[in-house]
Amino acid sequence: MAKKGKYVTYNLKQGKKVVYKGITNNPKRRLEEHEDSGKRFTHMKVTSRRMSQEGADKKEDRELVAYRRTHKGNNPKYNKDDDG
């Protein structure tokens, strides 16, 4: 298990629209990976303070559940369509 305080949650956004929710321990590297993969987005926004990987995973799951509640059961564009 990773050290406490190493991970953050983040959103990829296209304008104001969230197109991906995720976690990372290196936002700069992860941003480059998303750019290299061809995802279309305008910016990345970190949405949490640093926390354990377990805490970040749980927060991401909660955020995806809340997102689906307000988006007809759908995940953001680039997240997989399953619940986790």
Summary of the structure (lengths in Angstrom):
residues: 84
radius of gyration: 12.5
end to end distance: 19.1
largest distance: 36.2
contacts: 214
relative contact order: 0.26
helix: 35%
strand: 25%
